[in-house]
Amino acid sequence: MPTVCSETCVGRLRYLGLFLYDADAVLAAASVEDEHDLYQAQLDLMLDPNDPAVLAAARADGIAEDWITAAQASPVYQLAKVFKVALPLHPEYRTMPMVWYIPPLSPVVDVVANTGHDGEDAGNLFAAIDALRIPIEYLAGLFTAGDTDVVDGVLRKLAAMRSYMRSVNLGEPADARIPAAVGLTEDELLAMFRLLAIAKYEDRYVIPTAHQEQAGKLEESVLEGCSLDFDGGPGMGTTTPVGELRYDPVAVESFHLTRQRAEADRHDALPDGAGGGGEKK
């Protein structure tokens, strides 16, 4: 299922997918000296889900086959790593964020149209990028630690897609020079357009199934991850009349039950009555 934050995002979160990444390389990627290198370092963490060596390592590490398939179909991987139009938020914080953003192109079109020129013409759009209503320096401060060249490249790709598809939709001859100007082939530009403009829900939200053999660990990650979803959970303290936060003590019985749950590989390995009701099978 999609996460609640995905479904309720006021910023219209439109894609959900997963990456295969090199966990052993995260610290080095987050520690690069030059902040402008952080964006590329984060991209380098993402492994190609179609690379035979990556697939072999994933299977050896026990990653399920449908998770591998989901990684291969991940729209976020396509937008971030393949087309390189999605950018991480504040990479200079070195938290390696995995929520990615596509800078807005609409202000460019508005700038051109307000001058009385064709707002869909590739030449006009490329020339107007520096006149954004949202300054490109501001966008670079959000997404690339101030590197304006990366943001400029993203906006040019979006402008090229818009101009190229305008010709296609009007039945005019497609101009292969437009995608070539931003380092894309016509097929790549069309694939990017399909994903950005006309992809169906199942293409935008690619979510693998949680496996039964992982269910216990998933549940324990909630119990041990400071969840506030249940009474008596971590942080569920009380406030005294003078404003002091006082935490309720953990009962010995609760402690032992939680430990048994954490150590159990399966629900049927739990002591009687600890599985939340129902017959043991």
Buried (B, 14 or more C-beta within 10 A) or exposed (E): EEEEEBEEEEEEBBBBBBBBBBEEEBEEBBEBEEBBBBBBBBBBBBBBBEEEEBBEBBEEEEBBEEBBEBBBBBBBBBBBBBBBBBBBEBBEEBEBEBEBBBBEBEBBBBBBBEEEBBBBBBBBBBBBBEEBEEEBEEBBBBBBBBBBEBBBBBBBBBBBBBBBBBBBEEEEEBBEEBBEBBEBEBEBBBBBBEBBEEBEEEBBBBBBEEEEEEEBEEBBEEBEEEEEEEEEEBEEEEEEEEEEEEEEEEEEEEEEBBEEBEEBEEBEEBEEEBBEEEEEE
